[in-house]
């Protein structure tokens, strides 16, 4: 809570005066902000964006609905569809137009966990902290069983794994099975940085050092020595099928992270016949059970209720627009993925990203921006399963550099945010150096908010987040770089990813700088420059 909310009138007056003085200083500073002669920046609109974003922010209210009301938002689930419809309705209430849910074929049923209870009942009694693996079956009531710890060989070949599993088939029948050794997670003595060092960012996004072609890294090649060794994914799928066919009761995996963090992903087959009821157990509980097994039998009890939704095979992206004026057939897009994993309510991944992009659009609508180009918001589904929603959208509407559709040449850039609650610090755009120069000029007035710069990339490799679906097609995808805060260390895909882990002030700064950048691209005489045909890498080459 800020000082203005503490009830001290003197402090409130001082704070208000300080804000007024600061506002005047910023306004004067913006008036003299240098811009290049051929790339003018509308400082008056930027100031209105700052005012609206700071004084009337709706970010936390939006986040409340996306997380507390509709979270978690697993692709194919009724939660996600409801969240997407709410987002469309809210955007239209703010004045955006053409709001709709755009369907695409997910191809798998929806799934949700409704209930999970887990206890150790012998030789001690206590509750256990777990999350359910998505797209696995429930227990159909309470099940109780002795524990067997499965210890397959490390990096086995198919023959080695089969030999081991054959040797323990009778032992796992009717048991609750711990998969693998307990993972030793050391105590962290020095935490990761919460903010990015400005000097490092400036070096990374320095225009003098921005050679786009230098940023394409080669794919790692597998060696012949590893050709017979099963991958960790192959081992996990093989073990899951084995336990199912061997009549085990429940599979328990070690979360392998500190302080009770759990990352629960999915049964990649989406087939309940190929997996047992499966949970990811916090590392501390898994370790306790492992140690107890060294000298005693251990019994556990589970009750898991999961629901399947066949209609979830059709999923939806949420779309709404601010119509353009004289260049309305050209489009600038902004967005982020709305879907989440299911262990928490998906606040930092990516509820806050969706809220920031909705807020950026709200700001532009609220100030009456009247953009020349159409500004389109897109909130994607299926990102966590492989950028599926954004891929489907790009393929349907734009095509690729090799096989363009009519709208391909009318596209002016897609801004994406998907790295937690941290403020925007920089951006990366697919295209030539000149595209980065234009965006750098647009973001230059927001150095006081922590924005450092922009660099270009020519990699068409898809992965990471939804802007790369555009990059892969040869279109200007723009990925925002953010302060990490606790994203990679604590909240990303974990059971700790909740509303409480969001920093409102950082999100407000992000919405302001993104709104201004979107507006800048929507008002320029020309679209962002693109790579020449001779410079465009192949889809497989980048």
TAKA-V462251 format. One record per pair of residues at least 12 apart in sequence whose ideal C-beta (glycine too) atoms are under 8 Angstrom apart, sorted by the first residue. I is the first residue (numbers start at 1). J is the second residue. Records with the same first field share a line. If there is no record, write none. Layout:
# TAKA-V462251
I=J + J
This chain:
# TAKA-V462251
2=15
3=15
4=16
23=51
26=47 + 50 + 448
27=47
29=448
30=43 + 46 + 47 + 445
31=43
33=444 + 445
34=444
35=441 + 444
36=441
39=437 + 438 + 441
41=441 + 442 + 444 + 445 + 520
42=519 + 520 + 523
43=445
45=367 + 369 + 516 + 519
46=445 + 516
48=367
49=363 + 364 + 367 + 512 + 515 + 516 + 519
50=512
52=363 + 366 + 367
53=359 + 363 + 508 + 511 + 512 + 515
54=508 + 512
56=366
57=359 + 504 + 508 + 511
58=358 + 359 + 362
59=352 + 355 + 356 + 359 + 504 + 507 + 508 + 511
60=355 + 502 + 504
62=90 + 354 + 355 + 358 + 359
63=347 + 351 + 352 + 355 + 499 + 502
64=499
65=83 + 86 + 90
66=83 + 86 + 87 + 338 + 346 + 351 + 354 + 355
67=345 + 346 + 347 + 351 + 498 + 499
68=345 + 499
69=86
70=82 + 83 + 86
71=83 + 340 + 344 + 345 + 346 + 347 + 351
72=340 + 341 + 342 + 343 + 344 + 345 + 346
73=338 + 339 + 340 + 346 + 351
74=110 + 111 + 112 + 134 + 339 + 340 + 341 + 342 + 384
75=106 + 110 + 312 + 315 + 339 + 381 + 382 + 383 + 384 + 385 + 388 + 389
76=106 + 108 + 109 + 110 + 111 + 309 + 312 + 313 + 315
77=110 + 111 + 112 + 309 + 312 + 342
78=110 + 112 + 309 + 312
79=112
80=315 + 316 + 338 + 339 + 381
81=101 + 315 + 316
83=338
84=101 + 316 + 317 + 318 + 338 + 379 + 381
85=101 + 318
87=318 + 338 + 354 + 358 + 379
88=100 + 101 + 318 + 319 + 320
90=358
91=320 + 358 + 361 + 362 + 377
92=320
94=361 + 362 + 365 + 366
95=322 + 365 + 366
96=320 + 321 + 322 + 361 + 365 + 377
97=320 + 321 + 322 + 323
98=319 + 320 + 321 + 323
99=318 + 319 + 320 + 321
100=319 + 320
101=316 + 317 + 318 + 319
102=316 + 317 + 318 + 319 + 393
103=314 + 315 + 316
104=314 + 315 + 316 + 317 + 381 + 382 + 388 + 389 + 392 + 393 + 396
105=313 + 314 + 315 + 392
106=312 + 313 + 314 + 315 + 381 + 382 + 385 + 388
107=313
108=135 + 270 + 312 + 313
109=135 + 270 + 308 + 309 + 310 + 312 + 313
110=308 + 309 + 310 + 311 + 312 + 313
111=134 + 135 + 306 + 307 + 308 + 309 + 312
112=306 + 307 + 309 + 342
113=131 + 132 + 134 + 304 + 305 + 306 + 307 + 342
114=305 + 306 + 307
115=303 + 304 + 305
116=130 + 131 + 132 + 279 + 302 + 303 + 304 + 305
117=142 + 301 + 302 + 303
118=130 + 279 + 281 + 300 + 301 + 302
119=300 + 301 + 302
120=285 + 288 + 289 + 298 + 299 + 300 + 301
121=144 + 299 + 300 + 301
122=297 + 298 + 299
123=292 + 296 + 297 + 298
124=292
128=281 + 282 + 285 + 300
129=260 + 262 + 281 + 282 + 284 + 285
130=252 + 262 + 279 + 280 + 281 + 282 + 285
131=262 + 264 + 279 + 280 + 342 + 343 + 495
132=264 + 277 + 278 + 279 + 280 + 304 + 306 + 342
133=253 + 264 + 265 + 266 + 267 + 275 + 278 + 279 + 280
134=264 + 265 + 266 + 267 + 341 + 342
135=266 + 267 + 269 + 270 + 271 + 272 + 275
136=267 + 272 + 275 + 276 + 277 + 278 + 306
137=272 + 275 + 276 + 277 + 306
138=277 + 304 + 305 + 306
139=249 + 250 + 277 + 302 + 303 + 304 + 305
141=303
142=301 + 302 + 303
143=176 + 249 + 250 + 277 + 301 + 302 + 303
144=299 + 300 + 301 + 302
145=174 + 175 + 176 + 249 + 250 + 299 + 300
146=175 + 176 + 297 + 298 + 299
147=175 + 176 + 177 + 178 + 289 + 293 + 297 + 298 + 299 + 300
148=168 + 171 + 172 + 175 + 176 + 177 + 178 + 248
149=177 + 178 + 181 + 290 + 293
150=168 + 172 + 177 + 178 + 179 + 180 + 239 + 243
151=180 + 181
152=164 + 165 + 180 + 235 + 239
155=229 + 230
156=229 + 230 + 235
157=228 + 229 + 230
158=228 + 230
161=230 + 235 + 238
165=238 + 239 + 242
169=242 + 246
172=243 + 246 + 247 + 248
173=246 + 247 + 248
174=247 + 248 + 249
175=248 + 249
176=248 + 249 + 250 + 252 + 300 + 302
177=243 + 248 + 249 + 250 + 251 + 252 + 276
178=252 + 254 + 286 + 289 + 290
179=236 + 239 + 251 + 252 + 253 + 254
180=253 + 254
181=254 + 290
182=254 + 283 + 286 + 287 + 290 + 291
183=254 + 256 + 283 + 286
185=256 + 257 + 258 + 283
187=258
188=258
191=489
192=484 + 488 + 489
193=484
194=422 + 483 + 484 + 485 + 486
195=422 + 483 + 484 + 485
196=425 + 481 + 483 + 484
198=452
201=425 + 426 + 452 + 453 + 481
202=452 + 453
204=426 + 455
205=426 + 452 + 453 + 454 + 455 + 481
206=453
207=433 + 436 + 437 + 440 + 453 + 455
210=433 + 436 + 455 + 456
211=433
212=431 + 432 + 433 + 436 + 455 + 456 + 457 + 458
213=458
215=455 + 457 + 458 + 459
216=457 + 458 + 459 + 461 + 537 + 541 + 542
217=459
233=268
237=268 + 269 + 274
239=251
240=267 + 274 + 275 + 276 + 278
241=274 + 275
243=276
244=273 + 274 + 275 + 276
248=276
249=276 + 277 + 302
250=276 + 277 + 278 + 279 + 300 + 302 + 304
251=275 + 276 + 277 + 278 + 279
252=278 + 279 + 281 + 286 + 300
253=278 + 279 + 280 + 281
254=280 + 281 + 283 + 286
255=280 + 281 + 282 + 283 + 286
256=283
257=282 + 283 + 494
258=283
259=490
260=282 + 283 + 284 + 495 + 496
261=282 + 283 + 490 + 494 + 495 + 496
262=280 + 281 + 282 + 343 + 494 + 495
263=280 + 341 + 343 + 492 + 493 + 494
264=279 + 280 + 341 + 342 + 343 + 495
265=341 + 493
266=385
272=308
277=302 + 304 + 306
279=302 + 304
315=381 + 382 + 388 + 389
316=381
317=378 + 379 + 380 + 381 + 389 + 390 + 392 + 393
318=338 + 377 + 378 + 379
319=376 + 377 + 378 + 379
320=361 + 376 + 377
321=374 + 375 + 376 + 377
322=361 + 364 + 365 + 369 + 371 + 374 + 375 + 376
323=374
324=371 + 372 + 373 + 374 + 375 + 522
325=370 + 371 + 372
326=372
327=372 + 373
328=372 + 373 + 374
329=374 + 410
330=372 + 373 + 374 + 410 + 411 + 412 + 527
331=373 + 374 + 375 + 376 + 407 + 410 + 411 + 412
332=371 + 373 + 374 + 375 + 376 + 412 + 413 + 414 + 518 + 521 + 522
333=375 + 376 + 377 + 378 + 411 + 413 + 414 + 415
334=357 + 360 + 361 + 375 + 376 + 377 + 378 + 414 + 415 + 416 + 514 + 518
335=354 + 357 + 377 + 378 + 379 + 380 + 414 + 415 + 416 + 466
336=350 + 353 + 354 + 356 + 357 + 379 + 380 + 416 + 417 + 418 + 465 + 466
337=350 + 353 + 354 + 379 + 380 + 381 + 382 + 383 + 384 + 389 + 390 + 418 + 465 + 466
338=350 + 351 + 354 + 379 + 380 + 381
339=380 + 381 + 382 + 383 + 384 + 389
340=384 + 497
341=384 + 493 + 497
343=493 + 494 + 495 + 497
344=494 + 495 + 496 + 497 + 498
345=497 + 498 + 499
346=497
347=421 + 491 + 497 + 498 + 499 + 500 + 501 + 502
348=420 + 421 + 485 + 487 + 491 + 492 + 497 + 501 + 502
349=418 + 420 + 487 + 491 + 492 + 493 + 497
350=383 + 417 + 418
351=499
352=420 + 421 + 502 + 507
353=417 + 418 + 419
354=379
355=507
356=417 + 507 + 510 + 511 + 514
357=377 + 379 + 415 + 417 + 511 + 514
358=377 + 379
359=507 + 508 + 511 + 515
360=511 + 512 + 514 + 515 + 518
361=375 + 377 + 515
363=511 + 512 + 515
364=515 + 518 + 519
369=519 + 522
371=519 + 522 + 523
372=522 + 523
373=412 + 521 + 522 + 523
374=522
375=518 + 519 + 522
378=390 + 393 + 414
380=393 + 466
383=418 + 465 + 466
387=462 + 463 + 465 + 466 + 468 + 469
389=466
390=466 + 469 + 470
391=462 + 469 + 472
393=469
394=469 + 470 + 472 + 473 + 475
395=473
398=411 + 470 + 473 + 475
399=473
400=472 + 473 + 474 + 539
401=473 + 474 + 475 + 536
402=474 + 539
408=473 + 475
410=527
411=475 + 476 + 527
412=476 + 521 + 522 + 527 + 528
413=429 + 475 + 476 + 477 + 478 + 521 + 527 + 528
414=466 + 467 + 470 + 475 + 476 + 477 + 478
415=427 + 467 + 478 + 480 + 514 + 517 + 518
416=465 + 466 + 467 + 477 + 478 + 479 + 480
417=480 + 482 + 510 + 514
418=465 + 466 + 479
419=465 + 480 + 481 + 482 + 484 + 487
420=482 + 484 + 485 + 486 + 487 + 491 + 492
421=485 + 487 + 501 + 502 + 503 + 506 + 507
422=482 + 483 + 484 + 485 + 487 + 503 + 506
423=449 + 450 + 482 + 483 + 503 + 505 + 506 + 507 + 509 + 510
424=449 + 450 + 451 + 480 + 481 + 482 + 509 + 510 + 513 + 514
425=450 + 451 + 452 + 481 + 482 + 483
426=451 + 452 + 453 + 454 + 455 + 480 + 481
427=439 + 443 + 453 + 454 + 455 + 478 + 479 + 480 + 481 + 517
428=454 + 455 + 456 + 457 + 478 + 479 + 481
429=454 + 455 + 456 + 457 + 476 + 477 + 478 + 528
430=456 + 457 + 458 + 459 + 460 + 467 + 470 + 471 + 474 + 475 + 476 + 477 + 478
431=456 + 458 + 476 + 528 + 529 + 530 + 531
432=456 + 529 + 530 + 531 + 532 + 535
433=456
434=529
435=456 + 476 + 528 + 529 + 530
436=454 + 455 + 456
437=454
438=520 + 521 + 524 + 528 + 529
439=454 + 478 + 517 + 521 + 528
440=453 + 454
441=520
442=516 + 517 + 520 + 521
443=513 + 516 + 517
445=516
446=509 + 512 + 513 + 516
449=509 + 512 + 513
450=483 + 509
451=513
457=471
458=531 + 535 + 536 + 537 + 542
459=471 + 537 + 542
460=472 + 473 + 474 + 537 + 538 + 539 + 541 + 542
461=542
464=479
465=479
467=479
471=542
472=539
474=530 + 531 + 536
476=528 + 530
480=510 + 514
482=510
483=506
485=503 + 506
486=501
